[in-house]
Amino acid sequence: MTLLRDRDLTRAFDHAAAGYDRLVSMNPGYHADLRRSARRLRLPDGGEGLRVLDIGCGTGASTAALLRVAPGAEITAVDASAGMLERAAAKSWAGHVRWVHAPVEEVARAGVQGPFDAVFAAYLFRNVARPDAVLDRVHALLRPGGRLAVHEYSLSGSPVHHALWSAVCRGVIVPAGTLMGDRDLYRYLWRSVLAFDRAPEFVDRLVRGGFHEARALPMPGWQTGILQTFLARRGAPGERRSTS
């Protein structure tokens, strides 16, 4: 199957936006896992006075997770899909959130300027055609010492985790997406995980992109070995890169 990319993928998400929240609610740990990744950023003082960039915010689940752990933060939430972003912006928000419609590669044209204290990217990197270019953009937007958390499906490399992911997609995700009229998108989302970096490979990608202390932390439960939080930070000038 050819993976959807760029405008075709954006159009597919636009079409799926109306039913997207309903489908992800079938995963009882979906929102809790996002909050876990947001907590792993370890933003101090409830985010008070901090600027946080949420890239690939979709219908706002990642934004809500950030506000739960950092209610004092000023959040800029970005997505390439107008349909998903419309759903997000229509919800009630207690914190300060700015919504921006733009592909992450073009946020500067949309008026998004750094530096940010943290960047959160949920379910984004496997959906971009040039992940290294996106990492370059993120690195440039972070202040020195700024933190990155990538919440992403990235398989461990074990055949068991590969088989489990495919079984869940074939048995639940693709059939549910088909009922909503978005079979091609959900088949893509299944295949995109299989085609994406394994967890150690994405850690290596972060290091090559100039990030420091890059590491992968698995999610507990059935998604161990399937869903990861990747953590890293932008180093200070002259600081030697490292993993941990």
Residue pairs with C-beta under 8 A, 6 or more apart in sequence:
1 187
1 188
1 191
3 188
3 191
3 192
3 195
4 12
4 184
4 185
4 188
5 129
6 103
6 129
9 127
9 188
10 80
10 81
10 103
12 182
12 184
12 185
12 188
13 20
13 58
13 80
13 81
13 83
13 84
13 185
14 81
14 82
14 83
14 84
15 83
15 181
15 182
15 185
16 83
16 177
16 180
16 182
16 185
17 59
17 81
17 83
17 84
17 86
17 87
18 83
18 87
19 180
19 181
19 182
20 58
20 59
20 84
20 87
21 59
21 61
21 87
22 180
23 173
23 176
23 177
23 180
23 186
24 30
24 61
26 172
26 176
29 219
29 221
29 223
30 61
31 61
31 64
31 65
33 151
33 219
33 223
33 227
34 61
34 62
34 64
34 65
34 122
34 151
35 65
35 68
35 69
36 219
36 229
37 65
37 120
37 122
37 149
37 151
37 229
38 62
38 65
38 66
38 68
38 69
38 70
38 120
38 149
39 69
40 149
40 217
40 229
40 231
41 69
41 70
41 118
41 120
41 147
41 149
41 231
42 147
43 50
43 52
43 69
43 70
43 73
43 117
43 118
43 147
44 50
45 72
46 69
46 70
46 71
46 72
46 73
47 66
47 69
47 70
47 71
47 72
47 73
48 72
48 73
49 72
50 70
50 72
50 73
50 74
50 117
50 118
51 73
51 74
51 76
51 115
51 116
51 117
52 66
52 70
52 73
52 74
52 75
52 76
52 116
52 117
52 118
52 119
52 120
53 75
53 76
53 78
53 112
53 114
53 116
53 118
53 119
53 120
53 141
54 62
54 63
54 66
54 75
54 76
54 77
54 78
54 119
54 120
54 121
54 122
55 78
55 79
55 104
55 107
55 119
55 120
55 121
55 124
55 134
55 138
56 62
56 78
56 79
56 80
56 104
56 121
56 122
56 123
56 124
56 127
57 63
57 77
57 78
57 79
57 84
57 85
57 88
57 99
57 122
58 79
58 81
58 84
58 88
58 122
58 123
59 84
59 87
59 88
59 91
60 77
60 87
60 88
60 89
60 91
60 93
61 122
62 77
62 120
62 122
62 123
62 151
63 75
63 77
63 88
63 93
63 97
65 120
65 122
66 73
66 75
66 120
67 73
67 75
67 93
67 94
67 95
67 97
71 94
71 95
72 95
73 95
73 96
73 117
73 118
74 96
74 98
75 95
75 96
75 97
75 98
76 97
76 98
76 100
76 112
76 116
77 85
77 88
77 97
77 98
77 99
77 100
78 100
78 101
78 102
78 104
78 107
78 110
78 112
79 85
79 88
79 100
79 101
80 101
80 102
80 103
80 104
82 101
85 99
85 101
88 99
89 99
100 107
100 110
100 111
100 112
101 110
102 109
102 110
102 112
104 124
104 128
104 134
104 137
104 138
105 128
105 130
105 133
105 134
105 137
107 137
107 141
112 141
114 140
114 141
114 142
114 143
115 141
115 142
115 143
115 146
116 141
116 142
116 143
116 146
117 142
117 143
117 146
117 147
118 142
118 146
118 147
118 148
118 149
119 138
119 141
119 142
119 146
119 147
119 148
119 149
120 148
120 149
120 151
121 138
121 148
121 149
121 150
121 151
121 152
122 150
122 151
122 152
123 151
123 152
123 153
124 134
124 150
124 152
125 131
125 134
125 150
125 152
125 196
125 202
126 152
126 153
126 154
126 192
126 193
126 195
126 196
126 197
127 192
128 134
131 197
131 205
132 205
132 208
132 209
135 205
135 206
135 209
135 211
136 209
138 148
139 209
139 210
139 211
139 234
142 148
142 233
142 234
143 234
144 234
144 235
144 236
144 237
145 233
145 234
145 235
145 236
146 233
146 234
147 231
147 232
147 233
148 206
148 211
148 230
148 231
148 232
148 233
148 234
149 229
149 230
149 231
150 202
150 206
150 228
150 229
150 230
150 231
151 227
151 228
151 229
152 196
152 202
152 227
152 228
152 230
153 165
153 193
153 196
153 226
153 227
153 228
154 193
154 196
154 197
154 198
154 199
154 202
154 216
154 226
154 227
154 228
154 230
155 161
155 162
155 165
155 193
155 194
155 196
155 198
155 199
155 225
155 226
156 198
156 199
156 218
156 225
156 226
157 198
157 199
157 200
158 225
160 225
161 225
161 226
162 194
164 222
164 225
164 226
165 190
165 193
165 194
165 226
166 190
166 194
169 186
169 189
169 190
170 190
173 186
173 189
173 190
174 183
174 186
174 187
174 190
176 186
177 183
177 185
177 186
177 187
177 189
178 186
193 226
196 202
197 205
199 216
199 218
199 228
199 230
200 216
202 216
202 228
202 230
203 214
203 215
203 216
203 230
203 243
206 214
206 230
206 232
207 214
207 241
207 243
210 234
210 235
210 241
211 232
211 233
211 234
211 235
211 241
212 232
212 233
212 234
212 235
212 239
212 241
212 242
213 231
213 232
213 233
213 242
213 243
213 244
214 230
214 231
214 232
214 243
214 244
215 230
215 231
215 232
215 243
215 244
216 228
216 229
216 230
216 231
217 228
217 229
217 230
217 231
218 224
218 225
218 227
218 228
218 229
219 226
219 227
219 228
219 229
235 241
